[in-house]
Amino acid sequence: MKILYNLFVDGIPKAQPRPRMTARGHAYNPGSADTWKDAVISTFLPCHRSTIAEPVSLRVKFFLPSPKKEKQEGDGIPHAKKPDLDNLLKALMDAMTEARIWKDDALVFETQASKWESGRRIGAQITVGTRF
């Protein structure tokens, strides 16, 4: 296994929203995940090497804010509410494609992802490797 990136992105992870339609029939993407995608891009760019063109594995642990009443309990509680894990991954992988970390997110041949409530650090631990 060769680890290519192992980074923590600070910020509240946001899911990729569904495309919307205007009253006149024009499709657009709501910008609700843009701040999160910008955080991903700005974390990866300083350590960006060359664009990955080989199959990669992706491991992600998303840490989402705990409800106020549970903040004292710390980390380690599975987050079993919205946002959906697949939509969190979609926003993350789209941002990594935009940052040119890889040529296309189709190069990701396996993923391991989870989402947790956290009273401490909010964001995502991201590991990209050639094989895990």
CYANA upper distance limits for C-alpha pairs under 8 A (distance plus 0.5 A):
  1 MET  CA    129 GLY  CA      7.23
  1 MET  CA    130 THR  CA      6.58
  1 MET  CA    131 ARG  CA      5.26
  1 MET  CA    132 PHE  CA      5.91
  2 LYS  CA    129 GLY  CA      5.93
  2 LYS  CA    130 THR  CA      5.98
  2 LYS  CA    131 ARG  CA      7.07
  2 LYS  CA    132 PHE  CA      8.46
  3 ILE  CA    127 THR  CA      7.61
  3 ILE  CA    128 VAL  CA      6.51
  3 ILE  CA    129 GLY  CA      4.70
  3 ILE  CA    130 THR  CA      7.16
  4 LEU  CA    127 THR  CA      8.11
  4 LEU  CA    128 VAL  CA      6.05
  4 LEU  CA    129 GLY  CA      5.61
  4 LEU  CA    130 THR  CA      7.85
  5 TYR  CA    126 ILE  CA      7.94
  5 TYR  CA    127 THR  CA      5.96
  5 TYR  CA    128 VAL  CA      5.56
  5 TYR  CA    129 GLY  CA      7.39
  6 ASN  CA    125 GLN  CA      7.86
  6 ASN  CA    126 ILE  CA      6.15
  6 ASN  CA    127 THR  CA      4.84
  6 ASN  CA    128 VAL  CA      7.03
  7 LEU  CA     43 THR  CA      8.26
  7 LEU  CA     44 PHE  CA      8.29
  7 LEU  CA    125 GLN  CA      6.39
  7 LEU  CA    126 ILE  CA      5.83
  7 LEU  CA    127 THR  CA      7.05
  8 PHE  CA     43 THR  CA      8.42
  8 PHE  CA    123 GLY  CA      7.51
  8 PHE  CA    124 ALA  CA      6.08
  8 PHE  CA    125 GLN  CA      4.91
  8 PHE  CA    126 ILE  CA      6.59
  9 VAL  CA     39 ALA  CA      7.19
  9 VAL  CA     40 VAL  CA      6.45
  9 VAL  CA     43 THR  CA      6.67
  9 VAL  CA    123 GLY  CA      5.87
  9 VAL  CA    124 ALA  CA      5.75
  9 VAL  CA    125 GLN  CA      7.03
  9 VAL  CA    126 ILE  CA      8.15
 10 ASP  CA     39 ALA  CA      7.56
 10 ASP  CA    121 ARG  CA      8.14
 10 ASP  CA    122 ILE  CA      6.57
 10 ASP  CA    123 GLY  CA      4.96
 10 ASP  CA    124 ALA  CA      7.31
 11 GLY  CA     36 TRP  CA      7.04
 11 GLY  CA     39 ALA  CA      7.39
 11 GLY  CA    122 ILE  CA      6.26
 11 GLY  CA    123 GLY  CA      5.25
 12 ILE  CA     36 TRP  CA      7.13
 12 ILE  CA     63 PHE  CA      8.40
 12 ILE  CA     64 LEU  CA      6.87
 12 ILE  CA     65 PRO  CA      7.97
 12 ILE  CA    122 ILE  CA      6.44
 12 ILE  CA    123 GLY  CA      5.94
 13 PRO  CA     36 TRP  CA      6.38
 13 PRO  CA     62 PHE  CA      7.44
 13 PRO  CA     63 PHE  CA      8.07
 13 PRO  CA     64 LEU  CA      7.23
 13 PRO  CA     88 LEU  CA      7.41
 13 PRO  CA    122 ILE  CA      8.41
 13 PRO  CA    123 GLY  CA      6.30
 13 PRO  CA    124 ALA  CA      7.64
 14 LYS  CA     32 SER  CA      7.98
 14 LYS  CA     33 ALA  CA      5.71
 14 LYS  CA     36 TRP  CA      6.50
 14 LYS  CA     83 PRO  CA      7.74
 14 LYS  CA     88 LEU  CA      6.49
 14 LYS  CA     91 ALA  CA      7.70
 15 ALA  CA     33 ALA  CA      6.74
 15 ALA  CA     83 PRO  CA      6.50
 15 ALA  CA     84 ASP  CA      7.61
 15 ALA  CA     85 LEU  CA      8.40
 15 ALA  CA     87 ASN  CA      5.23
 15 ALA  CA     88 LEU  CA      4.64
 15 ALA  CA     89 LEU  CA      7.98
 15 ALA  CA     90 LYS  CA      7.72
 15 ALA  CA     91 ALA  CA      6.25
 16 GLN  CA     32 SER  CA      8.38
 16 GLN  CA     33 ALA  CA      6.50
 16 GLN  CA     87 ASN  CA      5.70
 16 GLN  CA     88 LEU  CA      6.77
 16 GLN  CA     90 LYS  CA      6.48
 16 GLN  CA     91 ALA  CA      5.11
 17 PRO  CA     29 ASN  CA      7.60
 17 PRO  CA     30 PRO  CA      7.02
 17 PRO  CA     32 SER  CA      7.56
 17 PRO  CA     33 ALA  CA      7.69
 17 PRO  CA     87 ASN  CA      8.02
 18 ARG  CA     29 ASN  CA      7.46
 18 ARG  CA     30 PRO  CA      8.20
 19 PRO  CA     27 ALA  CA      6.98
 19 PRO  CA     28 TYR  CA      6.15
 19 PRO  CA     29 ASN  CA      5.22
 19 PRO  CA     30 PRO  CA      7.31
 20 ARG  CA     27 ALA  CA      6.08
 20 ARG  CA     28 TYR  CA      5.92
 20 ARG  CA     29 ASN  CA      6.62
 20 ARG  CA     30 PRO  CA      7.48
 21 MET  CA     25 GLY  CA      6.11
 21 MET  CA     26 HIS  CA      5.91
 21 MET  CA     27 ALA  CA      4.96
 21 MET  CA     28 TYR  CA      6.77
 22 THR  CA     26 HIS  CA      5.76
 22 THR  CA     27 ALA  CA      6.97
 22 THR  CA     28 TYR  CA      8.24
 33 ALA  CA     37 LYS  CA      6.69
 33 ALA  CA     91 ALA  CA      7.57
 34 ASP  CA     38 ASP  CA      6.54
 35 THR  CA     39 ALA  CA      6.81
 36 TRP  CA     40 VAL  CA      6.88
 37 LYS  CA     41 ILE  CA      6.72
 37 LYS  CA     91 ALA  CA      7.26
 37 LYS  CA     92 LEU  CA      7.11
 37 LYS  CA     94 ASP  CA      8.50
 37 LYS  CA     95 ALA  CA      5.68
 38 ASP  CA     42 SER  CA      6.53
 38 ASP  CA     95 ALA  CA      7.97
 39 ALA  CA     43 THR  CA      6.63
 40 VAL  CA     44 PHE  CA      6.82
 40 VAL  CA     92 LEU  CA      7.63
 40 VAL  CA     95 ALA  CA      6.96
 40 VAL  CA     96 MET  CA      7.65
 41 ILE  CA     45 LEU  CA      6.50
 41 ILE  CA     95 ALA  CA      6.68
 41 ILE  CA     96 MET  CA      7.05
 41 ILE  CA     98 GLU  CA      8.16
 41 ILE  CA     99 ALA  CA      6.01
 42 SER  CA     46 PRO  CA      7.74
 43 THR  CA     47 CYS  CA      8.38
 44 PHE  CA     48 HIS  CA      6.43
 44 PHE  CA     96 MET  CA      8.41
 44 PHE  CA     99 ALA  CA      7.92
 44 PHE  CA    101 ILE  CA      8.22
 45 LEU  CA     99 ALA  CA      7.35
 48 HIS  CA    101 ILE  CA      7.35
 50 SER  CA    101 ILE  CA      7.94
 51 THR  CA    100 ARG  CA      6.26
 51 THR  CA    101 ILE  CA      5.61
 51 THR  CA    102 TRP  CA      5.45
 51 THR  CA    103 LYS  CA      6.73
 52 ILE  CA    101 ILE  CA      6.56
 52 ILE  CA    102 TRP  CA      4.76
 52 ILE  CA    103 LYS  CA      6.68
 53 ALA  CA    102 TRP  CA      6.64
 53 ALA  CA    103 LYS  CA      6.36
 53 ALA  CA    107 LEU  CA      7.84
 54 GLU  CA    107 LEU  CA      6.94
 54 GLU  CA    130 THR  CA      8.20
 55 PRO  CA    107 LEU  CA      5.14
 55 PRO  CA    108 VAL  CA      6.29
 55 PRO  CA    109 PHE  CA      6.60
 55 PRO  CA    130 THR  CA      7.03
 56 VAL  CA    107 LEU  CA      6.54
 56 VAL  CA    108 VAL  CA      5.39
 56 VAL  CA    109 PHE  CA      6.52
 56 VAL  CA    110 GLU  CA      7.78
 56 VAL  CA    128 VAL  CA      7.09
 56 VAL  CA    129 GLY  CA      6.02
 56 VAL  CA    130 THR  CA      5.09
 56 VAL  CA    131 ARG  CA      7.03
 57 SER  CA    108 VAL  CA      6.14
 57 SER  CA    109 PHE  CA      6.50
 57 SER  CA    110 GLU  CA      5.51
 57 SER  CA    111 THR  CA      6.38
 57 SER  CA    128 VAL  CA      6.25
 57 SER  CA    129 GLY  CA      5.75
 57 SER  CA    130 THR  CA      6.40
 57 SER  CA    131 ARG  CA      6.32
 57 SER  CA    132 PHE  CA      7.20
 58 LEU  CA    108 VAL  CA      7.16
 58 LEU  CA    110 GLU  CA      6.86
 58 LEU  CA    111 THR  CA      5.26
 58 LEU  CA    112 GLN  CA      6.89
 58 LEU  CA    126 ILE  CA      7.81
 58 LEU  CA    127 THR  CA      6.37
 58 LEU  CA    128 VAL  CA      5.31
 58 LEU  CA    129 GLY  CA      7.18
 59 ARG  CA    111 THR  CA      6.19
 59 ARG  CA    112 GLN  CA      5.20
 59 ARG  CA    113 ALA  CA      6.26
 59 ARG  CA    125 GLN  CA      8.47
 59 ARG  CA    126 ILE  CA      6.32
 59 ARG  CA    127 THR  CA      5.56
 59 ARG  CA    128 VAL  CA      7.02
 60 VAL  CA    111 THR  CA      8.34
 60 VAL  CA    112 GLN  CA      6.82
 60 VAL  CA    113 ALA  CA      5.23
 60 VAL  CA    114 SER  CA      7.04
 60 VAL  CA    124 ALA  CA      7.03
 60 VAL  CA    125 GLN  CA      6.09
 60 VAL  CA    126 ILE  CA      5.19
 60 VAL  CA    127 THR  CA      6.98
 61 LYS  CA    113 ALA  CA      6.26
 61 LYS  CA    114 SER  CA      5.52
 61 LYS  CA    115 LYS  CA      6.24
 61 LYS  CA    116 TRP  CA      7.84
 61 LYS  CA    124 ALA  CA      5.93
 61 LYS  CA    125 GLN  CA      5.67
 61 LYS  CA    126 ILE  CA      7.30
 62 PHE  CA    113 ALA  CA      8.20
 62 PHE  CA    114 SER  CA      6.66
 62 PHE  CA    115 LYS  CA      4.99
 62 PHE  CA    116 TRP  CA      6.58
 62 PHE  CA    122 ILE  CA      8.42
 62 PHE  CA    123 GLY  CA      6.47
 62 PHE  CA    124 ALA  CA      4.83
 62 PHE  CA    125 GLN  CA      7.12
 63 PHE  CA    115 LYS  CA      6.40
 63 PHE  CA    116 TRP  CA      5.40
 63 PHE  CA    117 GLU  CA      6.18
 63 PHE  CA    118 SER  CA      6.15
 63 PHE  CA    121 ARG  CA      7.57
 63 PHE  CA    122 ILE  CA      5.55
 63 PHE  CA    123 GLY  CA      5.65
 63 PHE  CA    124 ALA  CA      6.27
 64 LEU  CA     79 HIS  CA      8.00
 64 LEU  CA    115 LYS  CA      7.61
 64 LEU  CA    116 TRP  CA      6.53
 64 LEU  CA    117 GLU  CA      5.45
 64 LEU  CA    118 SER  CA      6.26
 64 LEU  CA    122 ILE  CA      6.11
 64 LEU  CA    123 GLY  CA      7.18
 65 PRO  CA    117 GLU  CA      6.14
 65 PRO  CA    118 SER  CA      5.80
 65 PRO  CA    119 GLY  CA      6.71
 65 PRO  CA    122 ILE  CA      6.76
 66 SER  CA     70 GLU  CA      6.52
 66 SER  CA     71 LYS  CA      6.12
 66 SER  CA    117 GLU  CA      5.42
 66 SER  CA    118 SER  CA      5.77
 66 SER  CA    119 GLY  CA      6.02
 67 PRO  CA     71 LYS  CA      6.91
 70 GLU  CA     74 GLY  CA      8.25
 70 GLU  CA    119 GLY  CA      8.14
 71 LYS  CA    118 SER  CA      7.92
 71 LYS  CA    119 GLY  CA      5.19
 72 GLN  CA    119 GLY  CA      7.31
 73 GLU  CA    119 GLY  CA      7.65
 74 GLY  CA    118 SER  CA      6.44
 74 GLY  CA    119 GLY  CA      5.34
 74 GLY  CA    120 ARG  CA      7.06
 75 ASP  CA    116 TRP  CA      7.80
 75 ASP  CA    117 GLU  CA      6.62
 75 ASP  CA    118 SER  CA      5.05
 75 ASP  CA    119 GLY  CA      6.57
 75 ASP  CA    120 ARG  CA      7.61
 76 GLY  CA    116 TRP  CA      6.93
 76 GLY  CA    117 GLU  CA      7.31
 76 GLY  CA    118 SER  CA      7.68
 77 ILE  CA    116 TRP  CA      6.19
 77 ILE  CA    117 GLU  CA      5.91
 77 ILE  CA    118 SER  CA      7.99
 78 PRO  CA    115 LYS  CA      6.77
 78 PRO  CA    116 TRP  CA      5.01
 78 PRO  CA    117 GLU  CA      6.57
 79 HIS  CA    115 LYS  CA      5.97
 79 HIS  CA    116 TRP  CA      5.10
 79 HIS  CA    117 GLU  CA      5.73
 80 ALA  CA    115 LYS  CA      8.39
 83 PRO  CA     87 ASN  CA      7.63
 83 PRO  CA     88 LEU  CA      7.42
 84 ASP  CA     88 LEU  CA      6.92
 85 LEU  CA     89 LEU  CA      6.77
 85 LEU  CA    113 ALA  CA      8.10
 85 LEU  CA    114 SER  CA      7.67
 85 LEU  CA    115 LYS  CA      7.48
 86 ASP  CA     90 LYS  CA      6.70
 87 ASN  CA     91 ALA  CA      6.86
 88 LEU  CA     92 LEU  CA      6.81
 89 LEU  CA     93 MET  CA      6.46
 89 LEU  CA    113 ALA  CA      8.44
 90 LYS  CA     94 ASP  CA      6.51
 91 ALA  CA     95 ALA  CA      6.70
 92 LEU  CA     96 MET  CA      6.78
 93 MET  CA     97 THR  CA      6.66
 93 MET  CA    105 ASP  CA      6.67
 94 ASP  CA     98 GLU  CA      6.67
 94 ASP  CA    105 ASP  CA      7.73
 95 ALA  CA     99 ALA  CA      6.65
 96 MET  CA    100 ARG  CA      6.75
 96 MET  CA    101 ILE  CA      5.96
 96 MET  CA    102 TRP  CA      7.52
 96 MET  CA    105 ASP  CA      8.44
 97 THR  CA    101 ILE  CA      6.41
 97 THR  CA    102 TRP  CA      6.25
 97 THR  CA    103 LYS  CA      7.04
 97 THR  CA    104 ASP  CA      6.29
 97 THR  CA    105 ASP  CA      6.72
102 TRP  CA    107 LEU  CA      7.96
103 LYS  CA    107 LEU  CA      8.16
118 SER  CA    122 ILE  CA      7.01
